[in-house]
Amino acid sequence: MGIAPESEHCADIVVINAKVWTGNPAQPYAESFAIRNGIFIAVGSNRDIQSLIGKITHVIDAMRMFITPGFTDSHLHLIEGGFRLNSVQLRDASTPDLFVSRIADYAKSAKSGKWITGGDWDHNLWGGNLPQKDWIDLVTPRHPVWVSRLDGHMALANSLALDLAGIDQTTPEVPGGTIVRNDDGSPQGVIKDNAMALVERFIPQPPANANEEAVRVASQYLVSNGVTSVHHMGTWDEMEILESLHRKNGLQLRISSAVPLPAWHKLSDKVKKEGPGDSWLRIASLKSFVDGSLGSHTAAFFEPYSDMPHDSGLFLNRLEDLEKWITVADKLKLQVIIHAIGDRAISELLTVYQHVIAKNGRRDRRLRIEHLQHVNQDILGKCRDLEIIASMQPYHLADDGCWAENVLGIARIPDMHAYRSIIRQKVKLIFGSDWYVSPPKPLLGIHAAVTRRTLDGKYPNGWTPEQKISAEEALKAYTVTPAYATFEETIKGTIEVGKLADFVVLTQDLLSISTDEINQVHVHSTYINGKQVF
């Protein structure tokens, strides 16, 4: 048993009769643990912990339920996720008629002139045809509409929104973006990647109290799913919102907040002056993009898309700019987090990372690649050699597997979401959701990673089943490794003496039940700092 030197004092909380997966290889399992001042002070058997129970100790009988370290969602958009919970819901709109009716119903209850945003539609559900402004113009005459695809890399505007943004057939193309057009050059309504800023700059910013409410709503939703820490991919303004909440003791879970890479100079000055934050709010990371997404046909590949043979995707930033920014940021000891999905985007990013390491020298920098969806053996070998952290979203594979073959062909499918190959190469793997893109429910992510079943049920034995991983490997990717990814492995990620008492109680043992049953497991309760938050 591990026990702290000050164990002669009573614990605030003791949990007994549990099936504890600690995440600590030196003590993988336990049945009891004790907490004082929000820290684990003992982990072991019921008998081991008995001496720490005093008159004021709150004893929790777990009744043999399964306990793990609190889950970390390693990639999401916290504030936008909160807003999306109250926006028009298009994620499961399976036909154009349902898509239109959902927007029409939402518009009926919305104040005239209010922008209709959110959505998270998926055109693959109705065969792959992109929506058009003509579909919704008649039902939204008084509401500008800007509803995005679930990946956030393209959105549909109605005519009113396009008019407000001044977008017509004379509008020039934007580097790293696309305005989908009719034959006469007029916009159809869908706009992709960098060109999306043409509309988004006209959407009114919500008041500060609305942003804070979005954080509150999002946090409550996350802890209800067992999430105790998140890696938030946001803006500088969002970071300041989180800081303001933190000063008011208003954060309900732990946040590592990344800001856009071009703000490296501001972030460096801030970290030098104030430090990288604390266990509630950490600020020392920079996020950027190489390419777009598979579903929007903007992920960058060496070979063209099967269904669009003249298109192989695009780069959202010039590689020379990325290398310049990353080199300077890395020299200042800031962590770099870069989105790359297609094999060409990933390969080019790895070359950039190689150049940066050669210029700045070897050190413990923990470079990340977000998504890393399409790989090959050369890519995996470089990820291993450069000690890259693979930040991936297993629920995406359950979605992508329904339609990816139509846009990539059969030959490239085995290289998608290659979790087993990544682990075999000893590349550190962390899991998240990319919420609002996918639901921030780690149990669904674990189920997807271990079964590799797709949402359409087409592959009962799993889509590319050779890439399945075990439930314990998936658990580590939601707990142990994410703490390492934010340089916090000494304070969280495992149930271990001296670490923060963040844990989740589940209704069934993920390591003993059939993998088919994992998506039926429920979160019974969630604790942060030893306090029950759900």
Secondary structure as GFF3:
##gff-version 3
##sequence-region A 1 534
A	DSSP	beta_strand	2	3	.	.	.	ID=ss1
A	DSSP	beta_strand	13	16	.	.	.	ID=ss2
A	DSSP	beta_strand	19	21	.	.	.	ID=ss3
A	DSSP	beta_strand	29	30	.	.	.	ID=ss4
A	DSSP	beta_strand	32	36	.	.	.	ID=ss5
A	DSSP	beta_strand	39	44	.	.	.	ID=ss6
A	DSSP	alpha_helix	46	49	.	.	.	ID=ss7
A	DSSP	three_ten_helix	50	52	.	.	.	ID=ss8
A	DSSP	beta_strand	58	61	.	.	.	ID=ss9
A	DSSP	beta_strand	66	69	.	.	.	ID=ss10
A	DSSP	beta_strand	71	76	.	.	.	ID=ss11
A	DSSP	alpha_helix	78	84	.	.	.	ID=ss12
A	DSSP	beta_strand	88	89	.	.	.	ID=ss13
A	DSSP	alpha_helix	96	109	.	.	.	ID=ss14
A	DSSP	beta_strand	116	121	.	.	.	ID=ss15
A	DSSP	three_ten_helix	123	126	.	.	.	ID=ss16
A	DSSP	alpha_helix	133	136	.	.	.	ID=ss17
A	DSSP	three_ten_helix	137	139	.	.	.	ID=ss18
A	DSSP	beta_strand	145	149	.	.	.	ID=ss19
A	DSSP	beta_strand	154	157	.	.	.	ID=ss20
A	DSSP	alpha_helix	159	165	.	.	.	ID=ss21
A	DSSP	beta_strand	177	181	.	.	.	ID=ss22
A	DSSP	beta_strand	187	193	.	.	.	ID=ss23
A	DSSP	three_ten_helix	194	196	.	.	.	ID=ss24
A	DSSP	alpha_helix	197	200	.	.	.	ID=ss25
A	DSSP	alpha_helix	208	223	.	.	.	ID=ss26
A	DSSP	beta_strand	227	233	.	.	.	ID=ss27
A	DSSP	alpha_helix	236	247	.	.	.	ID=ss28
A	DSSP	beta_strand	254	260	.	.	.	ID=ss29
A	DSSP	three_ten_helix	261	263	.	.	.	ID=ss30
A	DSSP	alpha_helix	264	274	.	.	.	ID=ss31
A	DSSP	beta_strand	281	289	.	.	.	ID=ss32
A	DSSP	alpha_helix	319	331	.	.	.	ID=ss33
A	DSSP	beta_strand	335	340	.	.	.	ID=ss34
A	DSSP	alpha_helix	343	360	.	.	.	ID=ss35
A	DSSP	beta_strand	368	371	.	.	.	ID=ss36
A	DSSP	alpha_helix	377	385	.	.	.	ID=ss37
A	DSSP	beta_strand	389	392	.	.	.	ID=ss38
A	DSSP	alpha_helix	394	400	.	.	.	ID=ss39
A	DSSP	alpha_helix	404	408	.	.	.	ID=ss40
A	DSSP	three_ten_helix	413	415	.	.	.	ID=ss41
A	DSSP	alpha_helix	419	424	.	.	.	ID=ss42
A	DSSP	beta_strand	428	431	.	.	.	ID=ss43
A	DSSP	alpha_helix	442	451	.	.	.	ID=ss44
A	DSSP	three_ten_helix	465	467	.	.	.	ID=ss45
A	DSSP	alpha_helix	471	478	.	.	.	ID=ss46
A	DSSP	alpha_helix	480	485	.	.	.	ID=ss47
A	DSSP	beta_strand	503	506	.	.	.	ID=ss48
A	DSSP	three_ten_helix	515	520	.	.	.	ID=ss49
A	DSSP	beta_strand	523	528	.	.	.	ID=ss50
A	DSSP	beta_strand	531	532	.	.	.	ID=ss51
###
